[in-house]
Amino acid sequence: MDKIKILVVDDHPIVLEGMQTVLLNIGYVEVTAFADHPLKVLDLIKTDKPDIVITDINMPEVSGIELTAKIKKEFPEIKIIAMSSFDDRLYISQMVQNGASGYILKNSSRKEIEEAILTVSDGKLFMSLNLDLNKHEYAEMSGIPLLSSREKEVLSLIAEGFTSAQIAEKLFVSFHTVEGHRKNLLAKLKASNTAGLIKLAAKYGLV
């Protein structure tokens, strides 16, 4: 099989060293770079063209959640695996919403890291066994709707209580455009009204 190119992002040197030890011993993996700061990542992606980015979530200046959104916007074909010390459902849902295909904990075994790489590379969702998600939670994570940046803006303003007319004025778009976004949001989150939309958005960590 062709080697899977991977770029690792973490601001802790000891984590990068640990990942280096693991990844360099996986025969089908080629590590393109280890980045200690998220602001370096987009340039590294342009030059190294990795297949997968494994990124920490809690980083200074730019979080892994923000970085994931930036990567998926510029390089939608790249798969992303989130890496964290925390089993946090909100972090998980936010990473998946922004385009991540996997979530592993920093104490994951080499076997689990390999499984995550292969699963994500195959276009499927991977969640660490250490997260202890039940079947219902896993199904929910898999089903988190992917929203556009404008849909997120509209959803946030709806959650703040603004009307479609007020949102249109704030975003400098037409009333009908906002109503279209509202309709799409209701469909994507499978909500029947605004109250249900906000409740589901909060549940998924979208607002």
Long-range contacts (C-beta under 8 A, 24 or more apart in sequence): 1-28, 3-28, 3-29, 3-30, 4-28, 4-29, 4-30, 4-51, 4-52, 4-117, 4-121, 5-30, 5-31, 5-32, 5-48, 5-49, 5-50, 5-51, 5-52, 6-30, 6-31, 6-32, 6-50, 6-51, 6-52, 6-53, 6-54, 6-117, 7-31, 7-32, 7-33, 7-34, 7-35, 7-41, 7-44, 7-45, 7-48, 7-50, 7-52, 7-53, 7-54, 8-33, 8-34, 8-35, 8-53, 8-54, 8-55, 9-35, 9-36, 9-38, 9-41, 9-53, 9-54, 9-55, 9-56, 9-59, 9-64, 9-67, 10-34, 10-35, 10-36, 10-55, 10-56, 10-59, 10-83, 11-36, 11-37, 11-38, 11-56, 11-59, 11-60, 12-56, 15-56, 15-83, 15-106, 18-106, 19-54, 22-110, 22-113, 23-113, 25-110, 26-110, 26-114, 26-117, 29-117, 37-61, 38-62, 38-63, 38-64, 38-66, 38-67, 41-67, 41-71, 42-70, 42-71, 42-74, 45-71, 45-74, 45-75, 45-78, 50-78, 51-78, 51-79, 51-121, 52-78, 52-79, 52-80, 52-81, 52-117, 52-120, 52-121, 53-78, 53-79, 53-80, 53-81, 54-80, 54-81, 54-83, 54-104, 55-80, 55-81, 55-82, 55-83, 56-83, 56-84, 57-82, 57-83, 57-84, 57-86, 57-91, 57-95, 58-84, 58-85, 58-86, 64-95, 65-91, 65-94, 65-95, 65-98, 68-95, 68-98, 68-99, 68-100, 69-98, 69-99, 69-149, 71-99, 72-98, 72-99, 73-149, 79-120, 79-121, 79-123, 80-120, 81-116, 81-117, 81-120, 81-126, 87-130, 87-131, 87-132, 89-137, 89-205, 90-205, 92-127, 92-131, 92-141, 93-141, 93-144, 93-204, 93-205, 93-206, 94-205, 96-125, 96-141, 96-144, 97-144, 97-145, 97-146, 97-147, 97-204, 97-205, 97-206, 99-146, 101-125, 101-126, 102-126, 102-127, 103-127, 103-128, 103-131, 104-128, 105-130, 105-131, 140-204, 144-204, 145-188, 145-189, 145-204, 147-185, 147-188, 147-206, 150-181, 151-181, 151-184, 151-185, 151-188, 152-206, 154-178, 154-181, 154-182, 154-185, 155-185, 155-197, 155-201, 155-206, 155-207, 156-207, 158-182, 158-185, 158-194, 158-197, 158-198, 159-198, 159-201, 159-202, 159-207
